[in-house]
Amino acid sequence: MAALPSVNNILVLDSEGKRVAVKYYTDDWPSLSSKLAFEKSVFTKTMKINARNEADIVMFDGHIVVFKFIQDLHFFVTGGDDENELILASVLQGFFDAVGTILRNNVEKRTALENLDLIYLCLDEVVDGGMILETDATVIADKVSSASGLDSGAPFSEQTLSQAFAVAREHFARSLLK
């Protein structure tokens, strides 16, 4: 019986290769320094490739890396060397599109950092413990908007940006006080 497809990590790095949002699902990188070294190596290997319109795939250090860039953010999904590239690409595309929806197509480092809690909620909706849960960007964005309180009675797509920020800030403040 074939094993279920899984993800080793999901990385969002800035245009200098520094962390914006990362999640590791395996022990292939046991320490923070090994994780940072992997991120730097992946960034260095892919930074000259133009992956702005569609995802690109490379084999790197025994892992399949699927990646896509937008503005000053670099999105990566990594799987084992026996994983299906198309499945990893659909995970990347679902996460990428959901982040675009959540950030109102203003996908850049500053906006991503201001909405880091929503990006991590997206990560949690896409993959749990390495197991792929969802790849449909609309479903992911809807779950994140309802879980974060962004909906506040109106569909996510009908909220104004200031309403969405206000509700997100309120929810984040409440979660810090718990």
C-alpha positions in Angstrom: 0.0 0.0 0.0 1.4 3.4 -1.0 2.0 6.0 1.7 0.0 9.2 1.7 1.7 12.2 0.1 3.3 14.5 2.6 5.1 17.8 2.9 8.4 18.2 4.7 8.2 22.0 5.1 6.6 25.2 3.8 8.7 28.3 3.6 7.9 31.9 2.9 11.2 33.9 2.5 11.8 37.5 1.6 13.9 38.8 -1.3 17.1 38.4 0.8 16.3 34.8 1.8 15.3 35.7 5.4 12.3 34.1 7.1 8.9 35.5 6.9 6.8 32.4 7.8 8.1 28.8 8.0 6.8 25.5 9.2 8.7 22.2 9.4 6.9 18.9 9.6 9.8 16.4 9.7 13.0 16.0 11.8 15.2 16.2 8.7 16.5 19.5 10.1 16.9 18.9 13.9 18.3 22.3 14.9 17.5 25.9 14.2 21.0 26.3 12.5 20.3 23.4 10.2 16.9 24.9 9.3 18.4 28.3 8.6 21.2 26.7 6.5 18.6 24.8 4.5 16.6 27.9 3.9 19.7 29.9 2.8 20.7 27.1 0.4 17.3 26.7 -1.1 17.0 30.5 -1.6 20.5 30.7 -3.2 19.8 27.8 -5.5 16.5 29.2 -6.7 17.0 33.0 -6.6 18.1 33.3 -10.2 15.2 31.3 -11.6 12.2 33.3 -12.8 9.2 31.5 -11.1 6.8 34.4 -11.1 4.1 33.2 -13.4 4.0 29.5 -12.6 5.6 27.2 -10.1 9.0 25.7 -10.8 10.6 22.5 -9.4 14.1 21.6 -8.4 15.7 18.6 -6.7 17.8 19.8 -3.9 19.7 17.8 -1.3 17.5 14.8 -1.6 14.3 16.8 -1.5 11.9 18.0 -4.2 11.4 21.8 -3.9 8.4 23.4 -5.6 8.6 27.2 -5.5 6.9 30.4 -6.8 7.7 34.1 -6.3 5.6 37.2 -6.1 6.8 40.7 -5.4 9.4 40.4 -2.7 8.2 37.0 -1.3 9.4 33.5 -2.2 7.1 30.6 -1.5 8.5 27.0 -1.2 7.0 23.6 -0.5 9.4 20.8 0.1 8.8 17.0 -0.1 10.8 13.9 0.0 12.5 12.7 -3.2 9.8 10.1 -3.7 6.9 12.6 -3.5 4.7 13.5 -6.5 5.7 16.9 -7.8 2.2 17.6 -9.0 0.8 17.1 -5.6 3.4 19.4 -4.0 2.7 22.0 -6.7 -1.0 21.9 -5.9 -0.2 22.4 -2.2 2.0 25.4 -3.2 -0.6 26.9 -5.5 -3.4 26.5 -2.9 -1.4 28.1 -0.2 -0.1 30.8 -2.6 -3.6 31.7 -3.8 -5.1 31.6 -0.3 -2.5 34.0 1.0 -3.2 36.3 -2.0 -6.9 36.2 -1.2 -6.3 36.9 2.5 -4.0 39.7 1.8 -6.3 41.2 -0.9 -3.8 40.6 -3.7 -1.3 42.9 -1.9 1.3 40.1 -1.4 4.5 41.7 -0.3 6.7 41.4 2.7 5.3 44.4 4.7 1.7 43.2 4.3 2.7 39.6 5.0 4.4 40.6 8.3 1.4 42.7 9.3 -0.9 39.7 8.7 1.5 37.0 9.9 -1.2 35.4 12.1 -3.4 34.9 9.0 -0.5 33.4 7.0 0.1 30.9 9.8 -3.6 30.0 9.9 -3.4 29.4 6.2 -0.4 27.1 6.8 -2.4 25.2 9.4 -5.3 24.8 7.1 -3.2 23.4 4.2 -0.9 21.0 6.1 -1.0 19.4 9.5 1.9 17.4 10.7 3.1 16.9 7.1 -0.3 15.5 6.0 -2.0 17.5 3.3 -5.4 18.7 4.4 -6.6 21.1 1.7 -5.4 22.6 -1.6 -8.4 24.6 -2.7 -7.5 28.3 -2.1 -11.1 29.4 -1.7 -11.8 26.8 1.0 -8.6 27.7 2.8 -9.3 31.4 2.7 -12.9 30.9 3.9 -11.7 28.8 6.9 -9.0 31.3 7.8 -11.4 34.2 7.6 -14.0 32.5 9.8 -11.5 31.1 12.3 -9.9 34.5 12.7 -13.1 36.4 13.0 -12.7 38.3 9.8 -16.1 37.4 8.5 -18.1 39.3 11.2 -21.3 38.6 9.4 -20.2 39.5 5.9 -18.6 37.2 3.4 -14.8 37.7 3.3 -14.8 38.9 -0.2 -17.3 41.7 0.7 -15.4 43.2 3.6 -13.5 46.4 3.3 -9.8 46.2 4.0 -10.1 48.4 7.1 -12.9 46.2 8.5 -10.8 43.1 7.9 -7.8 44.7 9.6 -9.8 45.9 12.6 -11.4 42.5 13.2 -8.0 40.7 12.7 -6.3 43.1 15.2 -9.1 42.6 17.7 -8.9 38.8 17.4 -5.1 38.9 17.7 -5.3 41.1 20.8 -7.8 38.7 22.4 -5.6 35.7 21.7 -2.6 37.5 23.3 -4.6 38.2 26.5 -5.7 34.6 27.0 
